[in-house]
Amino acid sequence: MAARSIDTGTGELLCEVEDRVATITLNRPGAKNSLSDELTPALRRMVLEMSEDEGVGALLITGAGDAFCSGGNVKDMSSGSGPSNPITMEERIDGLKEKQRTLTGRIAACPKPVIAALPGAAAGAGMSIALACDIRIAATRAFLTTAYANIGLSGDYGMSWALTRLVGTGRARDLMFSARRIQSDEALALGLFNQVVPNEELQDTAFAYAKKLANGPTAAFVAMKDNLDFAADHSLLESLDREAENMMRTAGTEDHRRAIKAFMESRMKE
């Protein structure tokens, strides 16, 4: 099936759909794909649009060139609430809350599998975007850094939430306080990366993974994500009940019937 190009409204973000995979590419390679006033709103829109597109079964988020996303533009961070920007602290806080909920919050809440393919650095908010995805496949040269301590900031876009759940409180504190580089081999050992592949194999490997999920049991994946999200904040007994509800619902889907039929046919051929 030929790829379908999606108009993102800006050349700083590319999107195409092929084999039920929506590949969303941050396209500011000269700036290490740092977030901007054009790229970031477009990314928010594309994540929402592709989440709701029935022709899409999985999202693949990546970066052009040799970086995933270097986070916010540090040059823009010096603008405060002076005469040219007369907004209150509460307004600034409310604005960031909305931006976070509609970016990493939206990625994490996507009912479809979301895969991050990291060709290189993911720093600050760029690391938060990667951690909000379900799966992270990285090139050997890729690395992560929380980065916030380097510019005297506390962190945003869900960094503390994701790090605590992925690596535990102690390691999360170390990575936040030190802002050190986490090279691909360490990121894999810590569980921050799911897979590390040679640089030149990244895009093909990540797309093949996304394609398999995109054409898999959609309803089951939705329910799996719901189970896993629910389990993070509830007791075993509550999680058992939630699993029972989702299990019975997926047992009545066409995906389940097709999978059972295919399984039985393969067994008969053995």
N, C-alpha and C positions, 0 to 999 in steps of 0.2 A: 504494500500500500504506500502510495506516495506521501511524502511529508506535507502537512498542512501548516502554512505559516500563519501566525496570529499577530495582528496589529497590536503592539503594546503602547503605541502613542509616542515612543521615543526610541532612538537608536541605541540608547544606553542599556536597554533590556531587550533581549531576543526571546522569542517563544515559538516553538513548532511542535506539532503533534504528529507522531508516527508510530504505528503499531500500538496505539492506545497509550503511548507514553508522551506526556507533555514535558519537553525539555525546555527549561527556563534558564537562560544564560545571562549572568551579569556581564555587561559588555563595556567596561571602562578599563581595558587592559593597561593603558598608559598610567592610570591612577590606581593600579592594583585592585580594580573593581570596588573602590571605596563607595560608600553610599552617598547619594546626592539628592537634590530637590527634584530631579527628574527620574532617576533610577528607582528610588525607594517607593514613591507612590505607585509607580508602574508595577513594581514587584508585589505590592499589596493587592493591586487589582488582579494581576495574573494568578496569584495563588488562589484567590477567591473564585475567579472565573473558571480556572482549570479544576478546582475542587467540585464545582457544580456541573461541569461539562460531562454529559453521559457518554461521550465518545472517548473519555480519558479514564484509564484505570490506575495510573500511577503518575506521580510527579517526580521529575529529576531536575534538581537545582545545581547549577555549576557556574564556573567563572571562565571568562575568556582569558587566553594567555597563560601566564604561569602563577596566577593567584586565584583563590576562591573569592575572598572579600576581606579587605584590610580594615573594615569597620567604618566609623564616621570620619568625615573630613575634618582633620584637626584645625585647619585654617579657619573653618566656619565656627569653631567652638568659642572663639574669643568674643563673639558678638553677644552682649548681655542685654539687660532690659533698661538701656539708657534712653535718651530723648528720641532716638530713631526707632526704638523698639519698646514702647511704653506699655509692657504687659506686666502683670503682677506675678509673684512667685507661685501663687495658687494656679493661675492660668497656665504658667509654664509646666507645672506638675500635671495638671489635667491634660494638657496637650501631649506630653510624653506618655501618659497612661494610655491614651487612645492610640497613639502610634505603635506602642508595644503590643497592645491587644490585637491590632489589625495586621501585625507582621508576624512575629514569632508566635504569638498566641494563636493566630490563624493557621500557621504552618503546623503547630503541634495538634491543633484540633481538627485538622483535615481528616476526613473519614477514609481517605485513600492512602496507600503507602507513599511516603515521601522519602526520596533518596538524595543525599548530598554527594556530589562527585567533586572532590577537592584536588585541583591540579597543583595547588601551592598553598600559600599562607592563608589562614583564617584568623583574624585578630579582632579583639573587642567585640563589637556588635556582629561582625562577620562570623566570629566563633559562636556567638549566641544563635545565629541563624542556622549554622551547621548542626549545633546540638539540638535544635528544635525539630530537626528531621528524624525520621524513624531509623534510618540506616546511613552510615557514613563510609564511603569508599574513597580511599585517598591514594594519590601518587606517592612514590617513595620520597620525593623532595618536599612534600607537604609538611607543614607544621602548624601548631596552634599556639596562641598566646592570649591570655585574658587581657593584657595590655593596659587595663584601666589605671593601675597604680602608677604607670609611667607618666600619666598626664593628670594625676591627682583626682581621679574620679572613682566612684564606688562600684560602678557596673550597672548595666541595664539589659533590656530585651531578654530577660529570663536566665541570665548567666548563672546566678546563684542557685536557682531552682534546678536547672539541668545538671550543673556540676555536682551538687549535693547528691542527687539521685544516681548519677552515673559512677562517681568515684568515692563517695562518702564525704563526711564532714571534714575530716582531717586533711585529706588530699585537696579538697576544694579550697580550704583556707590557704594551703601552701601555694596553690596555683593562682589564687586571687592576690595574695600578698606579694608574692615574688614576681609575678608577671613574666616568668621565664618562658623560654621557648620549649614547647613539648614536641620533640621530633616524632616522625611517623612511627618509629619502632616503639617508643614509649607510649604514644597515644594508643597504639594497638594493644599493648600490654595492659593499659589502664582501662580499656573498654571504650575509649572515646572514639576510636576508629573501629569499624567492624572488619575491614579488609584493607590491606595495603598492596598495591600492584606496581609494576614498573611504570614510569612516567608515561611512556608511549602507549601503554595498554589501558590507561585509565578510562577514557571515554567509551571504548568498546565494551569493557568489562562492566562499567556502571550501566550502560544502556541495556546490555543483555540481562542484567539483574532486574532492572526496572521493567523490561518487556515481559519477563517471566511473571512478575507480580501483577502487572497490568492486565495480563490475560489469564490470571488465576481466578480463584473463587472470591469474587468481589464482596459478597455479603459476609463471607466468613472473615475476611480481612477487617471489614468494618467492625464486626463483633469482637474480633481479637484485640483490636486497638481499644475498644471500649472496656474489655476485661482488664487489660493491662493498665489503662489509665485509672480505672476504678480501684484496682488492687493497691495502687501506690498510697492511697489515703484511707483504706478501710481494713477491717479485720478479716481473718480467714473465713469465718462463718458468713460474713456479708459478701465476701468475694465468691464463696461457693454458691450462694444464692444467685448472684449476678451471672455467674457462669452457667448455671442451670437455665436461666431465662434465655440467654443468648444461644445456648446449645440447642434448645428446643426450637427456637425460631429459625436457626440456620438449617436444622434438619428438614424444614419444610420448604427449602428453596430449590429452585431449578439447578443452581450450581451444585448442590449436594447430590441431586439425582444424577446429573451428568457425570460427576466424579465417581460415584459408586458404579455406574455402568461401565465407565472406562477402566476402573480398577478390576472389575470382574472379567472384562474382556481380555485384559493383559494377563490375568492369572490363567485363563483358559489357553493362552498361547504358550505358556511355560511348559 
